[in-house]
Amino acid sequence: MGTPDFAVLVLQALVDAGHQVAGVYCQPPRPAGRGKKPRPSPVQARAEALGLDVRHPATLRDTAAQAAFADLSADVAVVAAYGLILPQAVLDAPARGCLNVHASLLPRWRGAAPIQRAIMAGDAETGVCIMVMEAGLDTGPVLLREAIPIGAEETAGTLHDRLSLLGARLIVDALARLDDQAPVAQPADGVTYAEKIDKAEARVDWARPASEVDRLIRGLAPFPGAWTEVAGERLKLLGSRVVDGGGRPGEVLDAAFTVACGDGAVQVTRLQRAGKAAGDAAEVLRGWAVPPGTVLGGT
């Protein structure tokens, strides 16, 4: 049970390990592209390529959908970024329960956006937990966990890919140990919630310290992308590092697109102009003059 790219490697790992996948659940196709035609999710596309039975109900709250799920007679349900709430009837249907591949070190960052929030908060590490699901939001006991460091210039995109690989490996390990390893209850201390990213958060406030601006840019890259304005044009900022420098908040300090913040400065390393492809800052700025002294919007 999964929908986005994060869950594709999990599905593939289950198949590669020889597990019989009784069915694949994902969210319904969404309108996409210029023609707004329904586009299957990454998990649906991979499942269909593998010849698996794919189902995408809009909800699992009605009794017909719950009965159809129970009729699969699954031993275990593996859940990875599915995006729908599982009612108790669904949680109870598999003989061995539902296992969630969660991209944080629980109980830190329960909820919808653990990868982005870990970077935005300045965490030194994160990881993946294989959790036995229960009715609460990511409150269940943990079967397996593994931590990885967060790099100084890591974006949500690169961290996402590393955690997806880790989750795919850990779920296969967890299933192999299901008879031998008891889940461990999460500690009561250290609980934080990874609220869904609000697009209103994405506009850069250059009056904030450079460390916060840097973490915002990296935590929201590649989606939805932190942004600012240059002469009325919206510009996405998709990579950065903290550097020495100072000036008016939002002031471009040099040709390398170093920008002053309320305290310190950031060098923006990757940009995307409206309607154009993303690229390294030097490439995007070639032929587009943003001279030192320009003050960016968003303060």
C-alpha positions in Angstrom: 0.0 0.0 0.0 1.8 3.1 -1.3 1.6 5.8 -3.8 4.6 8.0 -4.6 8.2 7.4 -5.7 9.3 6.7 -2.1 7.2 3.4 -2.1 8.3 2.1 -5.5 11.6 0.7 -4.3 9.7 -0.9 -1.3 7.4 -2.7 -3.7 10.2 -3.8 -6.0 12.2 -5.1 -3.0 9.2 -7.2 -1.9 8.9 -8.8 -5.3 12.7 -9.3 -5.7 12.7 -11.1 -2.3 10.2 -13.6 -3.5 7.2 -12.5 -1.6 3.8 -13.1 -3.1 2.1 -9.7 -3.5 -1.6 -10.4 -3.2 -2.6 -6.9 -4.3 -1.2 -3.3 -4.6 -3.2 -0.4 -3.2 -2.4 3.2 -4.2 -4.3 6.5 -4.5 -6.4 7.0 -7.7 -4.8 8.5 -10.8 -4.6 12.4 -10.6 -5.0 14.9 -13.5 -1.5 15.9 -14.6 0.3 17.7 -17.5 -1.1 20.2 -19.9 -4.0 18.0 -20.9 -4.9 17.3 -17.3 -5.4 13.6 -18.2 -5.4 11.2 -15.2 -1.9 9.9 -14.6 -1.3 6.8 -12.6 0.9 7.1 -9.5 4.5 5.9 -9.6 3.5 2.8 -7.5 0.6 2.0 -9.9 2.9 2.3 -12.9 5.5 -0.1 -11.4 2.9 -2.5 -10.1 1.2 -2.7 -13.6 4.6 -3.3 -15.2 5.2 -6.2 -12.8 1.8 -7.7 -13.7 0.3 -7.2 -10.2 -3.3 -6.6 -9.2 -3.7 -2.9 -8.6 -6.5 -1.2 -6.7 -7.0 2.5 -6.1 -10.2 3.1 -4.0 -10.8 6.7 -3.1 -11.4 5.7 0.5 -11.2 2.6 2.7 -13.9 3.7 5.0 -16.8 2.0 3.3 -17.6 -1.7 4.1 -17.4 -2.8 0.4 -13.7 -1.6 0.2 -12.9 -3.2 3.6 -14.5 -6.5 2.5 -12.5 -6.5 -0.7 -9.3 -5.9 1.2 -10.1 -8.7 3.7 -10.8 -11.1 0.8 -7.1 -10.9 -0.2 -6.4 -13.0 2.9 -3.0 -11.3 3.3 -0.5 -12.3 5.9 0.9 -8.8 6.1 0.2 -5.4 4.7 3.2 -3.3 3.9 2.4 0.4 3.9 4.7 3.1 2.6 3.5 6.7 2.0 0.1 5.4 1.0 -1.7 8.7 1.8 -5.0 7.2 3.0 -6.0 6.5 6.6 -6.4 2.8 7.4 -9.6 2.2 9.4 -9.4 -0.4 12.2 -11.1 -3.0 10.0 -8.3 -2.7 7.5 -5.6 -2.7 10.2 -7.1 -5.9 11.6 -7.5 -7.8 8.3 -4.0 -9.1 7.6 -3.2 -12.1 9.8 0.1 -10.6 11.0 -1.0 -7.0 10.9 0.2 -3.9 8.9 3.8 -2.7 8.8 4.6 0.9 8.0 7.9 2.0 6.4 8.3 5.4 8.1 11.0 7.8 7.1 12.1 9.1 10.6 13.5 7.9 13.9 10.2 7.5 15.8 8.9 9.0 17.9 10.6 12.0 16.3 8.7 13.3 13.2 5.4 11.4 13.3 3.2 12.5 10.5 3.1 13.6 6.9 6.4 15.3 6.1 9.2 13.7 8.2 12.0 14.1 5.6 11.4 17.8 5.0 10.9 18.6 8.7 14.1 16.8 9.7 16.2 19.0 7.4 14.3 22.2 8.3 14.8 21.6 12.0 18.6 21.1 11.5 18.6 17.5 12.7 22.0 15.8 12.4 20.5 12.4 11.5 17.3 10.7 10.6 16.4 7.2 9.4 13.7 4.6 8.8 11.6 2.7 11.2 9.5 -0.4 10.4 6.5 0.1 12.7 3.6 -2.1 13.5 0.6 0.1 12.7 -2.2 0.9 15.2 -5.0 3.5 15.2 -2.8 6.4 16.4 -0.8 8.6 14.1 2.6 6.7 13.8 2.3 5.6 17.4 2.8 1.8 17.0 5.8 -0.2 18.3 8.9 -0.5 16.1 10.3 -3.7 14.7 13.5 -2.3 13.1 15.2 1.1 12.9 18.3 2.4 11.3 19.8 5.9 11.4 21.7 7.8 8.7 23.4 11.2 8.9 22.0 14.2 7.1 24.6 15.9 5.0 25.5 19.6 5.4 24.1 20.4 1.9 21.6 17.6 1.7 18.2 18.4 0.1 14.9 16.7 0.8 15.2 15.1 -2.6 18.6 13.4 -2.0 17.6 12.4 1.5 14.3 11.0 0.2 16.2 8.8 -2.3 18.6 7.5 0.4 15.7 6.8 2.8 13.7 5.0 0.1 16.7 2.6 -0.5 17.0 2.1 3.3 13.3 1.4 3.7 13.3 -1.1 0.9 16.1 -3.1 2.6 14.7 -2.8 6.1 11.2 -4.1 5.2 12.7 -7.2 3.7 14.8 -7.7 6.8 11.7 -7.1 9.1 9.6 -9.7 7.2 12.4 -12.2 7.5 12.6 -11.7 11.3 8.8 -11.5 11.9 8.7 -14.7 13.9 11.9 -13.9 15.9 11.8 -10.2 16.8 9.3 -8.5 19.1 8.4 -4.9 18.4 9.5 -2.3 20.9 7.1 0.4 22.1 8.1 3.9 21.2 9.3 6.1 24.1 7.0 8.7 25.6 9.7 11.4 25.4 10.9 13.0 22.2 7.6 13.1 20.3 7.4 15.6 17.5 5.0 16.0 14.6 5.9 16.6 11.0 3.1 18.7 9.8 2.2 18.7 6.1 4.2 21.4 4.2 2.1 24.5 3.7 3.0 26.4 0.5 2.9 29.6 2.6 6.1 28.4 4.3 8.0 28.4 1.0 8.5 32.1 0.6 11.9 33.0 1.9 12.2 35.6 4.7 15.7 37.0 4.2 15.5 38.6 7.6 15.9 35.2 9.2 19.4 33.9 10.2 21.3 32.3 7.3 21.2 28.8 9.0 17.4 28.9 9.0 17.2 30.2 5.4 19.6 27.4 4.3 17.6 24.7 6.0 14.3 26.0 4.5 15.8 26.0 1.0 17.2 22.5 1.3 14.2 21.1 3.2 11.8 22.2 0.4 13.9 21.1 -2.5 12.8 20.0 -5.0 9.1 20.3 -4.0 7.4 22.7 -3.4 10.6 24.7 -3.6 11.5 27.7 -1.5 11.1 30.9 -3.5 11.8 34.6 -3.7 11.3 37.4 -6.2 13.7 39.1 -8.6 12.3 42.2 -10.2 8.8 40.7 -9.9 9.7 37.3 -11.2 9.3 34.3 -8.9 12.5 32.3 -8.5 12.8 28.9 -6.9 15.8 28.2 -4.7 16.7 24.5 -4.8 20.1 24.2 -3.2 22.3 26.3 -0.8 25.0 26.5 1.7 25.8 28.8 4.6 28.8 31.2 3.9 30.4 34.2 5.3 29.0 37.6 4.4 26.7 40.3 5.4 24.5 43.1 4.1 20.9 44.2 3.8 18.6 41.1 4.2 17.9 39.8 0.7 20.9 41.7 -0.9 22.8 39.8 -3.6 26.4 40.1 -2.6 28.3 38.7 -5.5 28.1 37.0 -8.9 28.0 33.6 -7.2 24.5 34.4 -5.9 25.5 34.9 -2.3 22.6 36.5 -0.5 22.7 38.4 2.8 20.3 37.2 5.6 19.4 38.7 8.9 22.5 37.1 10.3 25.2 35.8 7.9 24.6 34.8 4.3 23.7 31.8 2.1 25.1 31.0 -1.3 22.3 29.6 -3.5 23.7 26.8 -5.6 20.6 25.7 -7.7 17.8 27.8 -9.1 14.7 27.6 -11.3 13.1 30.5 -13.1 9.4 30.4 -13.8 8.5 28.1 -16.7 12.1 26.9 -17.1 14.2 23.9 -16.1 16.1 23.9 -12.9 19.9 24.2 -13.0 23.0 25.1 -11.3 23.0 28.8 -10.3 25.8 29.7 -12.7 23.9 28.1 -15.6 20.6 29.8 -14.7 22.2 33.2 -14.2 24.1 33.0 -17.5 22.5 35.6 -19.7 20.2 36.9 -16.9 21.7 39.8 -15.0 21.1 39.8 -11.3 24.0 42.2 -10.3 25.4 42.5 -6.8 23.3 45.0 -4.9 20.0 43.7 -6.2 17.6 43.1 -3.2 15.5 40.1 -3.5 11.8 40.1 -2.5 10.3 37.9 0.2 11.5 39.8 3.3 
